[in-house]
Amino acid sequence: MPRPSTSPARATGAGTRAPTRPTPAGSPRPPLVDALAPLTLAGWLLLYFDAFDLLVSFPGSVKWLLFPGWCLGVLLLTPVERLRSITVQWSLVALVGVLATSLWWSIEPSMTFIRLRTDLPGLVLVLAVVATIPATKAVRTVATTSTAMAVWSLGISLALPVARVAEVGSGTDVGSQFGFRGSFIHKNLLGMFLIFGLCAVLVQPRGRDRTAAMAVHLVTILGTRSASVGGGLLIVGFVWLWISAIERQNSPRKRAFFLTASAVSAATGLMLVLGFLPTLLDLYDKDVTFSGRTIIWTESIRTIQDRPLLGYGLGAVWHDEASPVTADLQARIGFPAAHAHNGALDLVLQVGLVGLTMYTIAVLQTLRASARLTRRSETVAVGQWGILTVASLLLMSVAENIFLGPFLGLVAVIWVVTTRAHRAADPVASMRPSVRRRVPVTDG
């Protein structure tokens, strides 16, 4: 009887992979890269969300020079086979192009340059690193990083009075703002960071670790006493129950009925919230203007009308009070405002309706990529994480400017991770059509 051939098999379809080439002598061992890449993602989350700003202020060069240099080093250590998994989302590239070219028409070009230098190099390079990390490992890294920060923030907030009571206002109009903020500069930043982390924790395998992580997240989030974050927590809970219930429907007809029923329930819930809005606002010491946000929104819209298509430039509004546009806007608002307190308005102020259109396309593509993963049992957790995170971001953006900076980076990370998961689950389907036609298919 002839002995079976031991030569490497050629790739013959989706179920067969080409053999992995042995690591050349002298090249770095994969375990080193396996540790450095998730560490890089965790570092980006902590550094660019300013997780320690209350305690230490890092030099600007850390974000625009040292961290990008670290990312380049990690990429140089990464095997070529993994670098081939790096993908590009063209709508995101277009949005980055709009942000970059806004330097040409910005009313404050120096501020625009600083924002571009601070945010873009680190974002582009960390996305390349994230593309080399297996999807489930990337989501687990987000969950672990957030859990560590939840424990840290809870401890710091209980230990240091300055981490739970902040002075707000200026001059004679100074008051106290109560709520956990850990080592973040503002309680809303801590709360939103943990909301996004909770989305990653929820999709982890059930067990004691997941339960403990959820508990510390909930305690710290509620301790922020932030209405915006509270709304994010509600939407995370609602969407999590919703997608979990859809997953249990075993027929298209049942799913259609459930979708209809859930839409009716959501509309009913919205009417109830609006009906009890004054009572709900009293719980957070707010008024029907949402602490003056409606005034800020109205005046921001008036300012947008002068430059609706391209806006005033990235970072060109709000930061320099001596700027004619900012000074006029602040005067019409009637009290100090740090930003537009709305993601869409803030984006249009900076890069106009063109930028908002590019952002909308990028978010829709990210949601589509996430939803596509929920059809496969091996990728459903990654898809649910993407849907939960984007949904919570969109909800909280109603009252906070969280469409740019690290929040835009988070959307990009989700797209990279979900695309990586889809390619790993179906490598042939993810190929270009011209390449896919050349892949031989076997009968069994």
Secondary structure, 3 states (H helix, E strand, C coil): CCCCCCCCCCCCECCECCCCCCCCCCCCCHHHHHHHHHHHHHHHHHHHCCCCCCCCCCCCHHHHHHHHHHHHHHHHHCCHHHHCCCCCCHHHHHHHHHHHHHHHHCCCHHHHHHHHHHHHHHHHHHHHHHCCCCHHHHHHHHHHHHHHHHHHHHHHHHHCHHHCEEEEEECCEEEEEECCCCCCCCHHHHHHHHHHHHHHHHCCCCCHHHHHHHHHHHHHHHHCCCHHHHHHHHHHHHHHHHHHHHHHCCCHHHHHHHHHHHHHHHHHHHHHHHHCHHHHHHHCCCCCCCCCHHHHHHHHHHHHCCCCCCCCCCCCCCCCCCCHHHHHHHHHHCCCCCCCCCHHHHHHHHHHHHHHHHHHHHHHHHHHHHHHHCCCCCCHHHHHHHHHHHHHHHHHCCCCCCCCCHHHHHHHHHHHHHHHHHHHHCCCCCCCHHHHCCCCCCCC
